[in-house]
Amino acid sequence: MKQKGLNLFIYTCLAPAVVLFSVFMVYPTLSVFRMSLYKWGGLSAKRSFIGLENFKILTEDRFFIKASQNTILVITLVTMITLTIAIFFAYILVREKIKGQNFFRVIFYIPNILSIAVIAAIFSAIYAPSEGLINGLFRMTIPNWENIQFLGNQNIVMYSVIGAMVWQAIGYYMVIYMASISSIPLHLYEAAEIEGASRTRQFFDITLPLVWGTVRTTLTFFIISSINISFLITTVLTSGGPNGASEVFLGYLYKQAYTNASYGYGMAIGVVVFLFSFVLAGIVNRLTRRDVLQY
């Protein structure tokens, strides 16, 4: 009887969470899959079942293909650059005796507390052709400098967006890595120094293996979150332009579902994004799996 009472108590505690998760997560997700099989504008009551036709159209949609390429570029470059710089500065601030460490922590973390609109405004000013900071610096050092259209050139607009995303995210992950590195016992570094190991060797042989669990977790989290952040940044900074050159997955989904009145088509894009994120997270977890080191 005691075991039954305990089980009843556990189920009672879990029930609200299960209900909320089902209502706000499971049901909407299943609805996206269902609506991707229809041709529907989203507002009218009339809709027609077309099966996998929306997915067939996706394979021939050059704007969706461009959005896919941009999203993969963002995930690859932003993840690699952000996490590399974050763990590098975290290691420096924890291991080296630098004056004003708390000041640098605050400075690096400030971009993470700013809204996307503020970040977009800052980088719009930095990238401005005539009054922008970057072009201004080049004009001061290079005679007859021709202003670069950072947000208007199809060839470099995505790299400009990536720069804003990296700047926004570094501080958050740096703080996480600093906490993880600070938990490593100092006697491991002291023993390594006695053996003559350099700072670089200590980083790769001690620091990185012992914080790999944190790196692995943040890697998966950042890859998935970058899909969402790229949508917010590009929407405010470029609106997907010029001519779709900076369009990403969720931006194109939003335009199709809520601007072009192609709700069913937009939900088909949502299905692709969901499956892409799920598969990518599984691949990353598999590739980064390591034996757990203890100290």
Solvent accessible surface area in square Angstrom, and as a share of the most:
residue,aa,sasa,rsa
1,M,188,0.84
2,K,187,0.79
3,Q,111,0.50
4,K,146,0.62
5,G,40,0.39
6,L,93,0.46
7,N,51,0.26
8,L,123,0.61
9,F,131,0.54
10,I,74,0.38
11,Y,145,0.55
12,T,83,0.48
13,C,73,0.44
14,L,96,0.48
15,A,45,0.35
16,P,77,0.48
17,A,61,0.47
18,V,88,0.51
19,V,84,0.48
20,L,103,0.51
21,F,114,0.47
22,S,44,0.28
23,V,78,0.45
24,F,138,0.57
25,M,108,0.48
26,V,60,0.34
27,Y,142,0.54
28,P,53,0.33
29,T,41,0.24
30,L,112,0.56
31,S,22,0.14
32,V,42,0.24
33,F,69,0.29
34,R,107,0.39
35,M,10,0.04
36,S,2,0.01
37,L,51,0.25
38,Y,47,0.18
39,K,137,0.58
40,W,51,0.18
41,G,28,0.27
42,G,22,0.21
43,L,179,0.89
44,S,62,0.40
45,A,106,0.82
46,K,172,0.73
47,R,103,0.38
48,S,54,0.35
49,F,134,0.56
50,I,53,0.27
51,G,16,0.15
52,L,125,0.62
53,E,75,0.34
54,N,6,0.03
55,F,45,0.19
56,K,123,0.52
57,I,77,0.39
58,L,5,0.02
59,T,98,0.57
60,E,129,0.58
61,D,22,0.12
62,R,157,0.57
63,F,69,0.29
64,F,19,0.08
65,I,74,0.37
66,K,77,0.33
67,A,0,0.00
68,S,21,0.14
69,Q,104,0.46
70,N,5,0.03
71,T,1,0.00
72,I,90,0.45
73,L,52,0.26
74,V,1,0.00
75,I,13,0.06
76,T,61,0.35
77,L,50,0.25
78,V,0,0.00
79,T,8,0.05
80,M,120,0.54
81,I,69,0.35
82,T,0,0.00
83,L,16,0.08
84,T,86,0.50
85,I,56,0.28
86,A,0,0.00
87,I,17,0.08
88,F,109,0.45
89,F,68,0.28
90,A,0,0.00
91,Y,12,0.05
92,I,46,0.23
93,L,6,0.03
94,V,41,0.23
95,R,29,0.11
96,E,48,0.22
97,K,199,0.84
98,I,59,0.30
99,K,191,0.81
100,G,43,0.41
101,Q,45,0.20
102,N,106,0.54
103,F,126,0.53
104,F,77,0.32
105,R,89,0.32
106,V,89,0.51
107,I,80,0.41
108,F,50,0.21
109,Y,72,0.27
110,I,66,0.34
111,P,10,0.06
112,N,41,0.21
113,I,117,0.59
114,L,51,0.25
115,S,63,0.41
116,I,32,0.16
117,A,61,0.48
118,V,66,0.38
119,I,0,0.00
120,A,3,0.02
121,A,63,0.49
122,I,59,0.30
123,F,16,0.07
124,S,46,0.29
125,A,63,0.49
126,I,39,0.20
127,Y,16,0.06
128,A,22,0.17
129,P,47,0.30
130,S,59,0.38
131,E,149,0.67
132,G,2,0.02
133,L,104,0.52
134,I,46,0.23
135,N,0,0.00
136,G,15,0.15
137,L,95,0.47
138,F,75,0.31
139,R,101,0.37
140,M,157,0.70
141,T,105,0.61
142,I,71,0.36
143,P,112,0.70
144,N,150,0.77
145,W,62,0.22
146,E,149,0.67
147,N,60,0.31
148,I,52,0.26
149,Q,94,0.42
150,F,27,0.11
151,L,44,0.22
152,G,44,0.42
153,N,57,0.29
154,Q,99,0.44
155,N,123,0.63
156,I,51,0.26
157,V,0,0.00
158,M,10,0.05
159,Y,118,0.45
160,S,6,0.04
161,V,0,0.00
162,I,8,0.04
163,G,30,0.29
164,A,0,0.00
165,M,4,0.02
166,V,15,0.09
167,W,93,0.33
168,Q,20,0.09
169,A,8,0.06
170,I,20,0.10
171,G,1,0.01
172,Y,74,0.28
173,Y,7,0.03
174,M,0,0.00
175,V,60,0.35
176,I,52,0.26
177,Y,1,0.00
178,M,9,0.04
179,A,71,0.55
180,S,21,0.13
181,I,3,0.02
182,S,71,0.46
183,S,69,0.45
184,I,6,0.03
185,P,35,0.22
186,L,117,0.58
187,H,111,0.50
188,L,48,0.24
189,Y,4,0.01
190,E,95,0.43
191,A,54,0.42
192,A,14,0.11
193,E,85,0.38
194,I,147,0.75
195,E,146,0.66
196,G,63,0.61
197,A,30,0.23
198,S,65,0.42
199,R,100,0.36
200,T,89,0.52
201,R,147,0.54
202,Q,4,0.02
203,F,30,0.12
204,F,117,0.49
205,D,75,0.39
206,I,24,0.12
207,T,0,0.00
208,L,43,0.21
209,P,42,0.27
210,L,36,0.18
211,V,1,0.01
212,W,56,0.20
213,G,51,0.49
214,T,36,0.21
215,V,17,0.10
216,R,64,0.23
217,T,93,0.54
218,T,8,0.05
219,L,34,0.17
220,T,26,0.15
221,F,111,0.46
222,F,9,0.04
223,I,11,0.06
224,I,56,0.28
225,S,24,0.15
226,S,1,0.01
227,I,5,0.02
228,N,74,0.38
229,I,42,0.21
230,S,0,0.00
231,F,43,0.18
232,L,72,0.36
233,I,0,0.00
234,T,2,0.01
235,T,62,0.36
236,V,77,0.44
237,L,17,0.08
238,T,23,0.13
239,S,72,0.46
240,G,3,0.03
241,G,17,0.16
242,P,36,0.23
243,N,106,0.54
244,G,15,0.14
245,A,5,0.04
246,S,0,0.00
247,E,10,0.04
248,V,1,0.00
249,F,6,0.03
250,L,35,0.17
251,G,5,0.04
252,Y,18,0.07
253,L,27,0.13
254,Y,110,0.42
255,K,67,0.28
256,Q,21,0.09
257,A,4,0.03
258,Y,129,0.49
259,T,95,0.55
260,N,80,0.41
261,A,62,0.48
262,S,35,0.22
263,Y,48,0.18
264,G,0,0.00
265,Y,22,0.08
266,G,0,0.00
267,M,13,0.06
268,A,0,0.00
269,I,0,0.00
270,G,13,0.12
271,V,7,0.04
272,V,42,0.24
273,V,15,0.08
274,F,93,0.39
275,L,85,0.42
276,F,54,0.22
277,S,19,0.12
278,F,148,0.61
279,V,84,0.48
280,L,37,0.18
281,A,22,0.17
282,G,42,0.41
283,I,86,0.44
284,V,15,0.09
285,N,52,0.27
286,R,158,0.58
287,L,125,0.62
288,T,14,0.08
289,R,133,0.48
290,R,138,0.50
291,D,129,0.67
292,V,130,0.75
293,L,95,0.47
294,Q,166,0.74
295,Y,129,0.49
